[in-house]
Amino acid sequence: MRLWLALAGLNGLIAVAAGAFGWHGPLDEGGRQMFAMGSQYQLAHALALLAVAWLATRADVNRIAVIIAGAGFALGIVLFSGTLYAFGAWGSVPVSGAAPIGGFALMAAWTTLVFIGLSRRPQSSPS
């Protein structure tokens, strides 16, 4: 739980800092737009990591699914938002295909949350 909470906080912090840099930094209009989009996606998924942190505290949730969701969000943020930040700052993509893979990881994480929400873990019977 603490890992997901720490990642949520770190990503929220970076998203706010990136948004401020995108607005006030030495970027052209296209760079500003890339930073704004990257920041919005990162901040939204930082909140999703908060949900993962909460799910990690629940005994009635599949732990493996929680880890998959958290890893998907974390990886997706780095690849998707990171690519947008790099493109906004330098005008080029450092790793071809990173943004689509990051977007897929984010969608897979959201799909995993759907699975968690729809699955029922059997309750232990009272002794």
C-alpha positions as CSV (number, residue, x, y, z in Angstrom):
1,M,0.0,0.0,0.0
2,R,2.8,2.4,0.9
3,L,4.4,1.9,-2.5
4,W,1.3,2.9,-4.4
5,L,0.6,5.8,-2.1
6,A,4.2,7.1,-2.5
7,L,3.9,6.7,-6.3
8,A,0.6,8.6,-6.3
9,G,2.2,11.4,-4.4
10,L,5.3,11.5,-6.5
11,N,3.3,11.5,-9.7
12,G,1.0,14.2,-8.4
13,L,4.0,16.4,-7.5
14,I,5.7,15.8,-10.9
15,A,2.4,16.5,-12.8
16,V,2.0,19.9,-11.0
17,A,5.6,20.8,-11.6
18,A,5.5,19.8,-15.2
19,G,2.3,21.8,-15.7
20,A,3.9,24.9,-14.2
21,F,7.0,24.4,-16.4
22,G,4.8,23.9,-19.4
23,W,3.0,27.2,-18.7
24,H,6.0,29.3,-17.6
25,G,9.0,27.6,-19.1
26,P,10.8,28.5,-22.4
27,L,8.6,26.4,-24.7
28,D,6.8,27.2,-27.9
29,E,3.1,26.9,-28.2
30,G,3.3,23.2,-29.3
31,G,5.5,22.4,-26.4
32,R,3.2,24.1,-24.0
33,Q,0.3,22.0,-25.3
34,M,2.3,18.7,-25.0
35,F,3.2,19.6,-21.4
36,A,-0.4,20.5,-20.6
37,M,-1.6,17.2,-22.0
38,G,1.1,15.2,-20.3
39,S,0.4,16.9,-17.0
40,Q,-3.3,16.3,-17.2
41,Y,-2.9,12.6,-17.9
42,Q,-0.2,12.2,-15.2
43,L,-2.4,13.9,-12.6
44,A,-5.4,11.9,-13.4
45,H,-3.5,8.7,-13.2
46,A,-1.8,9.8,-9.9
47,L,-5.3,9.8,-8.5
48,A,-5.9,6.3,-10.0
49,L,-2.8,5.2,-8.0
50,L,-4.5,6.5,-4.9
51,A,-7.3,4.1,-5.6
52,V,-4.8,1.3,-6.1
53,A,-3.3,2.2,-2.7
54,W,-6.7,2.0,-1.1
55,L,-7.5,-1.3,-2.8
56,A,-4.2,-2.7,-1.5
57,T,-5.5,-2.3,2.1
58,R,-8.6,-4.4,1.4
59,A,-8.6,-8.1,2.3
60,D,-11.5,-8.9,-0.1
61,V,-9.6,-7.8,-3.2
62,N,-7.3,-10.0,-5.5
63,R,-3.8,-8.8,-4.6
64,I,-2.3,-9.8,-7.9
65,A,-4.9,-7.7,-9.8
66,V,-4.1,-4.7,-7.6
67,I,-0.4,-5.1,-8.4
68,I,-1.2,-5.4,-12.1
69,A,-3.3,-2.3,-12.0
70,G,-0.7,-0.3,-10.1
71,A,2.1,-1.4,-12.3
72,G,0.1,-0.6,-15.4
73,F,-0.6,2.9,-14.1
74,A,3.0,3.5,-13.1
75,L,4.4,2.2,-16.4
76,G,1.8,4.0,-18.5
77,I,2.5,7.3,-16.8
78,V,6.2,7.1,-17.5
79,L,5.8,6.0,-21.1
80,F,2.8,8.2,-22.1
81,S,3.3,11.4,-20.1
82,G,7.1,11.1,-20.3
83,T,6.9,10.9,-24.1
84,L,4.7,14.0,-24.2
85,Y,7.1,15.9,-21.9
86,A,10.1,14.9,-24.1
87,F,8.3,15.8,-27.3
88,G,7.2,19.2,-25.8
89,A,10.7,20.0,-24.6
90,W,12.9,18.7,-27.4
91,G,10.5,18.3,-30.4
92,S,11.3,14.6,-30.8
93,V,10.3,11.3,-29.3
94,P,13.2,9.6,-27.5
95,V,11.8,6.1,-27.9
96,S,9.6,5.3,-30.9
97,G,6.3,3.6,-29.8
98,A,6.6,4.5,-26.1
99,A,3.5,6.7,-26.0
100,P,1.2,4.1,-27.6
101,I,2.6,1.4,-25.3
102,G,2.1,3.7,-22.3
103,G,-1.5,4.4,-23.4
104,F,-2.1,0.7,-23.7
105,A,-0.7,0.1,-20.2
106,L,-3.0,2.8,-18.8
107,M,-6.0,1.2,-20.5
108,A,-5.0,-2.2,-19.3
109,A,-4.8,-0.8,-15.7
110,W,-8.3,0.6,-16.0
111,T,-9.5,-2.7,-17.4
112,T,-8.0,-4.4,-14.4
113,L,-9.9,-2.1,-12.1
114,V,-13.1,-3.1,-13.9
115,F,-12.1,-6.8,-13.3
116,I,-11.5,-6.0,-9.6
117,G,-14.8,-4.2,-9.3
118,L,-16.8,-7.0,-10.9
119,S,-15.2,-9.9,-9.3
120,R,-16.3,-11.3,-5.9
121,R,-13.9,-12.9,-3.5
122,P,-15.5,-15.5,-1.3
123,Q,-15.9,-14.3,2.2
124,S,-14.5,-16.6,4.9
125,S,-17.2,-18.5,6.7
126,P,-17.5,-17.7,10.4
127,S,-16.2,-20.4,12.7
